[in-house]
Amino acid sequence: MGAFFLYMKQSFDVSYSPATTTFLAEQKICLFITTYQAGKLIIISAKDGQLIQTPISFKKPMGIAIDGTKMAVACFDELCFFSKNENTASFVNDEQLQYDAIYLHRATYHTGTLDVHDLSFGDGMIWGINTLFSCISVFDINHSFRPKWKPPFISQLVPEDRCHLNGMVLKDGVPKYVTALSEDDVKHGWRKNKLNTGVLMEVPSGEIILSGLSMPHSPRFYNDELYLLESGSGTLIKVNLAENSKEILVSFDCFIRGLSFHEHYAIIGKSQIRETSTDFNDLPIKENSKNAGLIIFCMKTKKLVGEIHYTGDVQEIFDVGVFENVENAVVVTNEIEKLKDVITFPGNVFKRMKKEG
């Protein structure tokens, strides 16, 4: 059938350690990254010792949320929603392409250009970090967004990206901790001294758990303990919530952003700092941030397991994640015309027949 050759035509230049494909094969998983700079969601899998990339076009993709069969992607001015249905495989797979998880486009919320960063399903809603308005928002068909929480130091909700609120992690279905690059309450205030003004906050109290952080991103739970990335210093840190302190677990000495855990492994995104970058050119780690890619790090042994390096068009990565118990996934957008004829309802899949003549 060959329905997805469109996705396979563009493959970005990449190098990787052999241990990376071994890891993917042994764990029976595939990974994804979002690169807003290249406008792609890239799904990464392994086959016969080779790294396989499936790049899918989105308009400035940022955060991705996955919950069971549901998936959402935060884009430039919209949220795109998908659902997984294995019964559609017969309409997609052929001898060359075999997918075991197929996410079909189901809905789109037009939000306007909110610069939504981290995104999560929880408590019957979709929660997002609304960076432009410095708040946590939920989304529905009635408005661009509904504000649910803002840092105590933000005096009003205006489209000024005052503190660069960016990261979020949920607990019991609601946001619990967020990261921001500063405590500023003026337009683009975070840009002034971003190297050591970052904060980790508790929600809903707004308590500052950690301050003086270097561009914090991607707060995540692992084994019921909180971790995050200090992008400006290239470090993975563990947060001691009882003492409001931090422990540097490892320094990668490059710009890291995007964190996900699988079993006892951390999957971490890294980005290139471009010569033309106005926001990151003054970072001390600039010289070691020459390539974007992925780092696979073992939390038990504290050792590097594998790496992926992009050598061309992919320069900046925001989110990374894992499709668990899936060796080759695909996300089907509306650009695939023939898949618009696939109709599903619980327990059934049909393909609408075209009228002849």
Helices and strands as residue ranges (DSSP letters): H 5-8, E 14-16, H 18-27, E 30-35, E 40-47, E 50-57, E 64-67, E 70-74, E 78-84, G 86-91, E 101-110, E 116-122, E 125-130, E 135-138, E 146-149, E 165-171, E 174-180, G 189-191, E 198-202, E 208-213, E 216-222, E 225-230, E 235-240, E 245-251, E 256-262, E 265-270, G 286-288, E 292-298, E 303-310, E 320-323, E 329-332, G 337-341, E 342-345, E 348-351
